[in-house]
Amino acid sequence: MATDRELGFTPTYRLREMIGSKDISPVELTESHLRRADELDPKLGIFITRISEMAMDAARDAEAAVMRGDELGPLHGIPVPYKDTEPMAGVVWTHGSLTYKDNIAKVDAIPLGRVKAAGGIITGKTNTPENGFAGTTENRLGPPARNPWNPDKTPGGSSGGASAAVASGLTSFAPGGDGGGSIRIPAAFAGVYGIKATQGRVARAANLTRNAGHNIMNNATSGPLTRTVRDAAETLAIMSGFDPRAEYDTMTDDVPDYSGALSKGVKGLRIGWTPDMGGNPVDPEVAQVAESAARVFEGLGATVETVDFCPSDYEDVFWTFFDYFSVKGLAAAREDFDNHREDMTDYFGEYMDRANTLSAERMWNIFSNIGWYRKYTNEYFGKYDLLLSPTLAVQAFDIGDAPDVIGGKQVPHRLWGFTPFTYLFNLTGNPGASAPAGFSADGLPIGLQIVGDMKDEVSVLAASAAFEEARPWAEKRPPVS
């Protein structure tokens, strides 16, 4: 039988084939996963909460179903660590916040419920910053999440525990959430693949998630972090689709054939490349590695043009996002702010303090700006099929030491200055992915962001799969694995 490490690096789709053919049992696979968690979690801060006994009970049920010859779901018997911004009934749900360290969820989030219904075995809740409100993963509950390529560095956030789990070979699939880049940021820093769908493609319910928005102004979505594009396509399809419990911003469209997209290629596509998206600070080495990756698409039959993609002054885009995000946080956590301010992290408290200062006029300006960004982006995709950029402005940095100067430019705010390319597409709602583009001279991963038109995850996945075939990344292993 394969070693625990080999199983941890085996793609999810292959593990499912092995379970179906009885080459491995759900119990054996879950036991292997839990042994890996015992080894890797203390080094990398992957979990906030582990539920090993509950997972083993589910694994035994899954094994019994195999032996009975039951029809098996697409994730049957697959261990899945799940981000702690989503609730799971009967399990501690902290949101990464000290205030909620003893909070027990009463229901499953819609995407989490779909993973379970597909046969996935939830093994624990992965590490996240407080309420998912940072691009790195530190909170007051326990140790920070660490990067398997260098544990002194951050794996990003807010899905930092998830990215560390996938990159280190604990799992081939870990769900994340993305409200400002929180799937794409950790995918880039940890050297894995992550995709957020068009806003509303993955149903989420306001009464089932702490940081829900409303209607067109919701900016967060759930999605997969994986090592292969095929795993991402198959798991995103499981998580996607309409649900009547989703009170806001949910599509009624049929879910596209994501697996069918993987063979489409990019021949004939018109693709724009931007190194800085309107003059944002970016490290020259990061821009060079990402541009080299972008030029691969020319050899795959696409036309790649350097474009001046600039919906507004980059500081204007940042402060629009930051102020909107602050108000969203205060709306979700007003009671905590009023009664438990001393328990908050400095960064989440800063959001709350700022939100309390914003005027009605400023909120009107924010909504107007978002409308303009959407118009600009829609017009761009009337001319181009995809947009490529660096995913992030820098390589992974030391935990707690986000840069305030990048490429010789002062960033607007250290909390988000290293990720100026992601949050715009949470405001517009466009689908976007981060694919491993290469490595820095320091041996740290660098990501390429691939953005598509509204509702066009198919083109994003097709481009990702073509790039993966041309520049494979899945066999690369970090030092901590």
C-alpha positions, 0 to 999 in steps of 0.5 A, spaced: 500 500 500 502 507 498 505 511 504 501 516 508 505 521 504 504 518 497 496 518 499 496 525 501 499 527 494 494 523 490 489 527 486 482 527 489 479 524 483 484 518 483 483 517 490 476 516 489 477 511 483 481 507 488 475 507 493 471 505 488 475 499 485 477 497 493 484 498 492 483 502 499 478 503 504 475 509 506 477 507 513 484 506 511 484 513 507 482 517 513 486 513 518 492 515 513 490 522 513 489 523 520 496 520 521 499 526 516 495 531 520 498 529 527 505 530 523 503 536 519 499 540 524 504 542 529 509 544 524 504 548 520 498 551 524 493 547 519 487 546 524 483 550 529 479 544 530 480 537 529 474 532 529 478 525 528 473 521 532 467 524 528 471 523 521 472 516 523 465 514 524 463 517 518 469 513 514 466 507 517 459 508 515 462 510 508 466 503 508 460 500 509 456 503 503 462 500 499 461 493 501 454 494 500 455 496 493 451 502 494 451 508 489 457 512 491 458 520 491 464 523 487 467 524 494 465 518 497 470 516 503 475 522 501 478 526 507 476 533 507 479 539 512 474 545 511 475 552 513 472 555 519 468 561 516 463 556 514 459 552 519 458 544 520 452 542 525 455 539 532 462 542 531 465 548 534 465 554 529 469 560 531 470 564 525 477 565 527 475 569 532 476 568 540 469 571 541 466 564 538 472 559 541 466 555 544 460 556 539 457 550 536 454 550 529 447 548 529 447 547 521 451 546 515 453 551 510 450 550 504 457 548 500 459 544 506 453 540 506 454 539 498 461 536 500 458 531 505 452 529 501 458 527 495 461 523 500 466 527 503 469 526 510 470 532 514 476 531 518 476 538 522 476 546 521 482 549 518 485 556 520 483 562 518 484 570 520 478 573 525 472 572 521 476 571 514 478 579 514 485 578 512 490 576 507 494 572 512 492 567 517 493 569 524 488 570 530 488 570 537 485 562 538 492 559 537 498 559 532 498 562 525 498 558 519 505 557 516 507 556 509 510 549 507 515 552 503 518 556 508 515 555 515 517 562 517 513 565 511 505 566 511 501 561 507 496 567 505 489 568 507 484 568 509 484 560 507 491 559 510 490 553 513 487 550 507 492 552 502 498 549 507 494 543 508 494 542 500 501 544 499 504 540 504 500 533 502 495 533 507 490 533 502 488 534 495 482 538 496 481 543 501 475 548 501 476 556 502 472 562 501 474 568 497 471 575 499 478 579 497 482 574 494 482 569 500 482 563 495 487 566 490 492 569 495 493 563 499 494 559 492 499 563 490 503 564 496 503 556 497 504 554 490 497 550 489 491 552 484 485 556 487 479 558 483 473 563 485 467 562 481 462 568 479 459 571 485 453 567 486 455 561 482 456 557 489 450 558 493 451 561 500 445 563 505 445 569 509 443 566 516 448 560 515 454 564 514 457 570 519 459 575 514 454 575 509 452 581 504 446 582 501 444 582 493 449 585 488 453 587 494 455 581 497 463 579 495 464 573 498 464 566 495 466 559 497 471 555 492 476 549 492 484 549 493 487 543 490 493 541 486 490 539 480 485 543 475 481 537 474 480 536 482 478 544 482 473 543 476 470 537 479 469 539 486 467 546 484 461 543 480 459 539 487 459 546 491 456 550 485 448 551 483 442 554 486 439 553 493 432 555 495 435 557 502 440 562 499 437 569 500 441 573 496 446 573 490 445 566 487 444 564 480 439 559 478 443 557 471 445 550 470 452 549 473 456 549 466 460 543 464 467 544 468 470 537 467 468 538 459 472 545 459 479 541 461 480 539 454 478 546 450 484 549 450 485 556 449 487 556 441 484 563 438 482 566 445 484 574 445 488 575 452 490 581 456 496 581 460 497 587 465 503 587 470 501 592 475 493 593 473 493 601 473 500 602 476 500 598 483 506 597 486 509 590 484 516 586 485 519 586 479 521 579 480 514 577 481 512 581 475 517 577 471 515 570 473 508 572 472 509 575 465 513 569 463 507 564 465 503 569 461 507 568 454 506 561 455 499 562 452 502 564 446 505 558 444 498 554 446 495 558 440 492 564 444 493 572 442 496 575 448 497 583 448 499 587 454 493 592 456 492 598 460 487 595 465 485 601 469 478 601 472 481 607 476 487 610 480 489 604 484 488 607 491 481 609 489 480 602 488 483 600 494 480 604 499 473 603 496 474 595 497 477 597 504 471 601 506 466 597 504 469 591 507 469 595 514 462 596 513 460 589 512 465 587 518 461 591 522 454 589 520 456 582 521 460 583 528 456 590 531 454 586 537 462 583 538 464 590 537 460 593 542 461 588 547 467 584 546 472 589 543 478 587 547 478 580 544 478 582 537 485 582 533 488 589 532 486 588 524 479 586 525 478 592 530 481 597 525 476 595 520 470 596 526 473 603 528 474 605 521 467 603 519 464 607 525 467 613 522 464 613 515 459 617 512 452 616 508 456 620 503 462 615 503 457 609 502 454 612 496 461 614 493 463 606 494 456 604 491 458 608 485 465 606 484 463 599 484 458 600 479 463 604 475 468 598 476 463 593 473 462 597 467 469 598 466 470 590 467 464 588 462 467 593 457 474 590 457 471 583 456 467 585 450 474 585 447 478 580 451 476 573 453 481 573 459 485 577 463 492 575 466 496 578 472 500 577 477 496 574 483 500 578 488 505 583 488 510 579 492 512 573 494 511 570 501 513 574 507 515 573 514 509 572 518 507 578 521 511 582 517 507 585 511 511 590 506 509 597 506 514 598 500 513 594 494 517 595 488 520 602 491 512 604 492 509 606 498 503 601 499 496 604 501 495 599 507 500 594 509 494 589 511 492 589 503 498 592 500 501 586 497 494 583 494 492 589 489 490 584 484 485 580 487 480 584 491 477 588 485 474 582 482 470 581 488 467 588 487 465 586 480 464 579 481 468 576 476 471 569 476 478 568 477 483 563 479 491 563 481 495 558 478 502 556 480 507 560 475 514 559 478 518 560 483 522 566 486 530 566 487 528 564 494 525 558 492 518 561 494 512 560 489 509 565 485 502 565 482 499 567 475 491 570 476 487 568 470 480 572 470 474 571 466 468 574 464 462 574 468 459 566 468 465 564 464 468 559 469 469 555 463 474 559 460 478 560 466 478 552 467 480 551 460 486 556 460 488 553 467 488 546 464 492 548 458 497 552 462 498 546 467 499 541 461 504 546 458 508 547 465 506 542 470 506 543 477 503 538 481 509 534 482 513 539 486 513 538 493 515 543 499 520 542 504 515 541 510 511 535 507 
